[in-house]
Each structure stands twice: as structure tokens, then as C-alpha cells.
């Protein structure tokens, strides 16, 4: 992975290159920020730059044997760690080694991804993922081995917030005093869940979400039409992975918008027949589409909540295509019902993730919304 292949993040790339030039790059670094960025790709490009035998001022050479190995994800001293859940047939003492083939195939196809994408790849989306103590032991053993390549040894640890407490504690000494020529790169989307003893041992780099313009330009650069790129970048609110999904399947998100429109109209008018028509249609979706739709509904609520802070009308390309007036919807949200409405959807996503019955969950959420939308502001 070359820096030039990572979309956006120009300021972050500059900081990393400057740290290398000044020899201020730590052996343990934490890339942190919101989900939906190319932080994993950036970490991979950074590791390649550090391993490159002939690095330039702004990027790896791309032609030395280390760069070629990185491009094939076959650099012998590059190790990945990530959350996982137990699968049928797995050994009792399970670590990431068991999933390496699946993981390499997964990341080879993606510049950006989320945890749900990975867990769906393993078909364990309904299970609790973590990084266990057996995996921590494996990482320590890998770093204690002599370098096979003669270059640096790397650990790229995706989502360290999923470290089991015993695993996190086991890694503390390694983070503070790693073996010679070792680099540990942690990629976090929620540093509040990390132990302070971990974050204090790392050099930190904040990874920002791309602007709407950067998103649109990147989508067009990979062949997305201007109209599809404009819609996706407008809706995604800086989430590169979501923008890609919307651009590649705009009809799917149009159907989510139609679902939300029909749902809210049924809830506001308290028409039981319309509510249950929505519930039946929603329940017919596959599990991942259900969660994806609810996350899109959450985003719609966030946009509606922002109305008091905005000048002019609310704009959303998908709802404009449906003639659903977000301004009218936003007018029934206020301090007495908005947070509870958001919490209702968050709880629905949580319950679906725990393999709850979609019809029961959405029926309950519907009647709660029906009451909330008719609450009058004091």
C-alpha cells in the first residue's frame, strides 16, 4: 500500500513523514478517530514506508522486494491482530492465526471497512467479538522472534478497544519495551474503551474524516458517476465506507429512505395497519440489511436534530428523490423527545445484534415512536 493510494488524509500523511524524517516516530503508535476512515490503509502504507529499502520524500519506492511483499501482503514480519469470535471447528485455544487466510483475503479487497464487514465475512455478526489473551501471547511471541526479512517487525492491531482486559494487561510491557526493531500500530475507533495504561504508552495520531468534497472526488476517481458520487458524499457525512456502499448500491439506500418515510408517517398518524405493514417489510430484510437500515435511520434523526442549528431547509438527496420533507419531520422533534427517539433506535440495533426477533423489536420501537412524535414541546 502506497501513501498515494490512501484517499485523503493529506495532513496525517505529512505528520507521519515528518516524524520519520526527524526520527521522532515511536515504536508504539495509536491511530484514532471515528469509524469510516481509511485509517487501516494509512497504517499499512506507513508500515510499508518504514520497511521500504529506498523510500522517497513522500512515498515508498514501490519496487524494492519489501514493497513488493507489502503489496502482496506477504512481508514475513508483518502481523495482523483483530477482533474475532469463535466459529465451528475452531480449536479451544483460539487466536488470530486461525483466521489469517480469511483476513488477508478480506483486507486485500478493501481500502476501508468496518468491524461489521469483517464479522459478516466470518458469518459471526451475531456473536461477541474480542481479542483474547491467547492472541496477546501470540503477538508477544511474534515480536520476540528474529526478523525474517532483515527489516522492521510490525504488528497492526485493528480495534484494540476489543482487547479482553487480561489481554490488554499482558501487552503492556511489550508496548513499553518492545523487542528490537519492532513497530506496533494500533487503530482505534473508540479510545474511551481503551485502558489509560495503553494510550499513555503510545504516540497518538488523530485520523480525521474526509470532507464532502474529498469524498466526492475520491468516488469519482474510482469510476463512480458524478451524480452517484455527489449523492453518496452528501449522505455519508464523512464516512468513506458508507459513501462507497451508497454509491455502489444507491437503489438500496433509496429503499431505506422509503422505509423510513413510511414508518414515520405511520407512527405519527398512529395507524396500526401502516405500522405493521412497515414491520413486515422490515422483517423481510436479511439481518445485515436490517442493521444497515437502522443505522441509516439514525443518521436521518441526527440530521433532523441539527435543524435548530442550521440556517435554511434540510437537504438530503435521497429524501428529496422521495419528496419526504425533512423540515416537517424535524419540526416534531424537540428537547422532550429527540434523545429518547435516538435511544429507541440505538436499542433496536443492539437487540438485533443479539439476534432478537425483528418483528417484536420493530413493533415495540414503532409504538414508542408513535408516542414520542406526538409529545408536544413545553
C-alpha positions in Angstrom: 0.0 0.0 0.0 1.4 3.4 -1.1 0.5 6.6 0.6 -0.8 7.9 -2.7 -3.3 5.0 -2.8 -4.8 6.1 0.5 -7.7 8.5 -0.1 -7.5 11.9 1.6 -5.7 12.2 4.9 -3.0 14.6 3.5 -2.3 16.2 6.8 -1.9 12.9 8.5 0.4 11.6 5.9 2.5 14.8 6.2 2.8 14.3 10.0 3.9 10.7 9.6 6.5 11.5 7.0 7.8 14.4 9.1 8.1 12.1 12.2 10.2 9.7 10.2 12.5 12.4 8.8 13.0 13.8 12.3 13.4 10.2 13.8 10.5 11.0 16.2 8.4 8.0 15.3 7.6 5.9 18.3 7.7 2.1 18.4 4.1 2.1 19.6 1.6 4.4 17.8 -2.1 4.9 18.1 -4.1 5.9 15.1 -7.5 7.0 16.4 -10.7 8.7 15.2 -14.3 8.0 14.2 -15.3 5.0 12.1 -15.5 5.2 8.3 -11.9 6.5 7.6 -9.0 4.9 5.8 -7.0 4.6 9.0 -6.2 0.9 8.4 -4.9 1.6 4.9 -2.9 4.5 6.2 -1.3 2.3 8.8 -0.4 -0.3 6.1 1.1 2.4 3.9 3.1 3.8 6.8 4.5 0.4 7.7 5.5 -0.2 4.1 7.3 3.2 4.0 9.2 2.2 7.2 10.2 -1.1 5.6 11.0 0.3 2.2 14.7 0.0 1.2 14.6 3.1 -0.9 11.9 5.5 0.4 11.3 8.8 -1.3 10.4 12.1 0.4 6.7 11.4 0.1 6.2 7.7 -0.5 7.7 4.2 -0.6 9.6 3.3 -3.8 7.1 0.6 -4.7 9.7 -1.6 -6.4 12.1 -3.0 -3.8 11.5 -6.5 -2.6 10.0 -5.3 0.7 7.5 -3.0 -1.1 6.5 -5.9 -3.4 6.0 -8.1 -0.4 3.8 -5.5 1.2 1.7 -5.1 -1.9 1.1 -8.9 -1.8 0.6 -8.8 2.0 3.4 -11.3 2.2 6.1 -9.4 4.1 7.2 -12.0 6.6 7.5 -9.7 9.5 4.0 -8.1 9.1 1.5 -9.5 11.6 -2.2 -8.5 12.0 -4.4 -8.7 15.0 -8.1 -8.1 15.1 -11.4 -8.9 16.9 -12.8 -12.3 16.3 -15.5 -14.7 17.6 -15.5 -18.5 18.0 -16.5 -20.4 14.9 -17.5 -24.1 14.5 -14.5 -26.4 14.3 -12.0 -23.9 15.8 -9.5 -25.1 18.4 -10.1 -24.4 22.1 -7.0 -22.1 22.3 -8.0 -19.7 19.6 -6.1 -16.7 18.2 -5.9 -14.7 15.0 -3.6 -17.2 13.4 -6.6 -19.4 12.7 -8.3 -16.6 10.7 -5.2 -15.2 8.8 -6.2 -16.6 5.4 -9.7 -15.1 5.7 -8.3 -11.8 7.0 -5.8 -11.4 4.2 -8.4 -12.1 1.5 -10.7 -9.6 3.3 -8.3 -6.6 3.5 -6.9 -7.3 0.1 -10.2 -6.2 -1.5 -10.8 -3.1 0.7 -9.3 0.3 1.3 -11.8 1.0 4.1 -14.0 -1.3 6.2 -15.8 -1.6 9.5 -15.9 -4.3 12.1 -19.3 -5.5 11.0 -17.9 -6.1 7.5 -15.3 -8.3 8.9 -17.6 -10.2 11.2 -20.1 -10.8 8.4 -17.2 -12.2 6.4 -16.7 -14.8 9.1 -20.5 -15.2 9.5 -20.3 -14.4 13.2 -22.1 -11.0 13.2 -24.4 -12.1 16.0 -21.6 -13.1 18.3 -19.5 -11.1 20.7 -16.1 -10.3 19.2 -12.9 -9.7 21.2 -9.1 -10.1 21.2 -8.3 -12.7 23.8 -5.3 -13.5 26.0 -4.2 -16.3 23.6 -3.9 -13.7 20.9 -1.8 -11.4 23.1 0.5 -14.3 23.8 0.9 -14.9 20.0 1.7 -11.3 19.4 4.4 -11.2 22.0 6.0 -14.4 20.6 6.0 -12.9 17.1 7.8 -9.8 18.2 10.4 -11.8 20.1 11.4 -13.8 17.0 14.3 -12.7 14.9 13.4 -10.6 11.8 13.0 -12.9 8.8 13.3 -10.0 6.3 16.1 -8.1 7.9 13.8 -5.2 8.2 11.4 -3.9 10.9 8.8 -6.2 12.5 5.3 -4.9 12.5 2.1 -5.6 14.4 -1.0 -3.8 13.1 -3.7 -4.2 15.7 -7.2 -3.3 14.5 -9.6 -2.1 17.2 -7.6 -2.5 20.4 -10.7 -1.5 22.3 -11.8 -5.1 21.8 -8.9 -6.4 23.8 -10.0 -8.5 26.8 -8.7 -6.9 30.0 -6.3 -9.8 30.6 -5.0 -9.5 27.0 -4.6 -5.7 27.4 -2.6 -6.1 30.6 -0.5 -8.8 29.0 0.6 -6.5 26.2 1.5 -3.5 28.4 5.2 -4.5 28.9 5.6 -5.1 25.2 4.1 -1.7 24.3 6.5 -0.1 26.7 9.6 -2.1 25.9 9.2 -4.0 22.6 11.9 -6.1 21.1 14.5 -4.6 18.8 13.3 -3.0 15.5 9.6 -3.6 16.3 6.7 -1.3 15.5 3.2 -1.7 16.9 0.4 0.3 15.2 -3.0 0.4 17.0 -6.1 1.5 15.1 -8.9 2.6 17.4 -12.4 4.0 16.8 -13.2 4.4 20.4 -10.3 5.3 22.7 -12.6 5.8 25.7 -12.8 2.0 25.9 -9.0 1.6 26.0 -7.0 1.3 29.2 -5.3 4.5 30.1 -2.1 2.5 30.6 -2.3 1.5 26.9 -2.9 5.0 25.5 -0.2 6.5 27.7 2.4 4.2 26.1 1.6 5.2 22.5 2.4 8.1 20.2 -1.0 9.4 19.0 -2.3 10.5 15.6 -5.8 11.7 15.1 -7.4 10.5 11.9 -10.0 12.9 10.5 -13.0 12.0 8.4 -12.7 13.3 4.8 -14.7 16.4 3.7 -17.7 16.1 1.4 -15.6 17.4 -1.5 -12.8 14.9 -0.7 -15.3 12.1 -0.6 -16.9 13.1 -3.9 -13.5 13.4 -5.7 -12.3 10.0 -4.4 -15.5 8.3 -5.5 -15.2 9.8 -9.0 -11.6 8.8 -9.2 -12.6 5.1 -8.8 -15.2 5.3 -11.5 -18.4 6.4 -9.7 -20.6 8.7 -11.8 -20.7 12.3 -10.8 -24.3 12.2 -9.7 -23.9 9.0 -7.7 -20.7 10.4 -6.1 -22.5 13.7 -5.2 -25.4 11.8 -3.6 -23.2 9.4 -1.6 -20.8 12.1 -0.4 -23.7 14.3 0.7 -25.4 11.5 2.7 -22.3 9.7 4.2 -21.3 12.6 6.4 -17.6 11.8 6.1 -17.8 8.1 6.4 -15.8 6.7 3.5 -17.1 3.1 3.9 -20.7 4.3 3.9 -20.1 6.5 0.9 -18.8 3.6 -1.1 -21.8 1.4 -0.1 -24.3 4.1 -1.1 -22.5 4.9 -4.4 -22.3 1.3 -5.4 -25.9 0.5 -4.4 -28.0 3.7 -4.4 -31.2 1.8 -5.0 -30.7 0.0 -1.7 -30.5 3.3 0.2 -33.4 4.7 -1.7 -35.4 1.8 -0.4 -34.2 2.5 3.2 -35.3 6.1 2.8 -38.7 5.0 1.6 -39.0 2.6 4.5 -38.2 5.4 7.0 -40.7 7.7 5.3 -43.5 5.2 5.5 -42.6 4.2 9.1 -42.6 7.8 10.4 -45.8 8.6 8.7 -47.5 5.5 10.2 -46.1 6.3 13.6 -47.1 10.0 13.5 -50.6 9.2 12.4 -50.8 6.2 14.8 -52.2 4.0 12.1 -51.6 0.4 13.2 -52.2 -1.1 9.8 -49.4 1.1 8.3 -47.1 0.4 11.2 -47.4 -3.4 10.8 -47.0 -3.1 7.1 -43.6 -1.4 7.8 -42.7 -4.1 10.4 -43.5 -6.9 7.9 -41.4 -5.2 5.2 -38.5 -4.6 7.5 -38.5 -8.1 8.9 -38.3 -9.5 5.4 -34.8 -7.9 5.0 -31.7 -10.0 5.9 -30.2 -9.3 9.2 -27.3 -7.2 8.0 -29.7 -5.1 5.9 -31.9 -4.5 8.9 -28.9 -3.2 10.9 -27.7 -1.1 8.0 -31.2 0.4 7.5 -31.4 1.3 11.2 -28.1 3.0 11.1 -29.4 5.0 8.1 -32.5 5.8 10.2 -30.2 7.0 13.0 -28.3 9.3 10.5 -31.7 10.7 9.4 -32.5 11.5 13.0 -29.1 13.2 13.5 -29.8 15.4 10.5 -33.2 16.3 11.8 -31.8 17.1 15.2 -29.4 19.5 13.6 -32.3 21.7 12.2 -32.2 24.2 15.1 -28.5 24.9 14.5 -28.9 25.3 10.7 -29.9 28.2 8.5 -32.3 27.3 5.7 -34.0 24.0 5.0 -32.6 20.5 5.5 -31.1 18.9 2.4 -30.8 15.2 1.8 -30.6 13.8 -1.8 -32.3 10.5 -1.0 -35.3 12.1 0.7 -35.5 14.8 -2.0 -36.0 12.0 -4.5 -38.8 10.7 -2.4 -40.4 14.1 -1.7 -40.2 13.4 2.0 -39.9 16.8 3.7 -37.3 16.6 6.4 -38.1 20.1 7.7 -41.6 18.9 8.6 -40.3 15.8 10.3 -37.7 17.9 12.2 -40.5 20.2 13.4 -41.9 17.4 15.7 -38.5 16.8 17.3 -37.5 18.8 20.3 -35.8 18.6 23.7 -38.5 16.5 25.2 -38.4 13.6 22.7 -35.3 13.8 20.5 -32.8 12.0 22.8 -35.4 9.3 23.6 -36.1 8.8 19.9 -32.4 8.3 19.3 -32.1 5.9 22.2 -35.0 3.8 20.9 -33.2 3.2 17.6 -29.9 2.5 19.3 -31.6 -0.1 21.5 -33.2 -1.7 18.4 -29.8 -2.1 16.7 -28.4 -3.6 19.9 -31.3 -6.0 20.2 -31.0 -7.1 16.6 -27.2 -7.6 17.0 -28.1 -10.0 19.8 -30.2 -12.0 17.4 -33.6 -10.7 18.7 -36.8 -11.1 16.7 -37.1 -8.2 14.2 -40.9 -8.1 14.3 -41.0 -7.8 18.1 -38.2 -5.3 18.2 -39.6 -3.0 15.5 -43.2 -3.3 16.7 -42.0 -2.1 20.2 -39.9 0.7 18.6 -42.9 1.7 16.4 -45.3 2.2 19.3 -42.6 4.1 21.3 -42.1 6.4 18.3 -45.8 6.9 17.8 -46.0 8.2 21.4 -42.8 10.3 21.1 -43.7 12.1 17.9 -46.9 13.4 19.4 -45.3 14.7 22.5 -45.7 18.5 22.5 -42.8 20.8 23.4 -43.4 22.7 26.6 
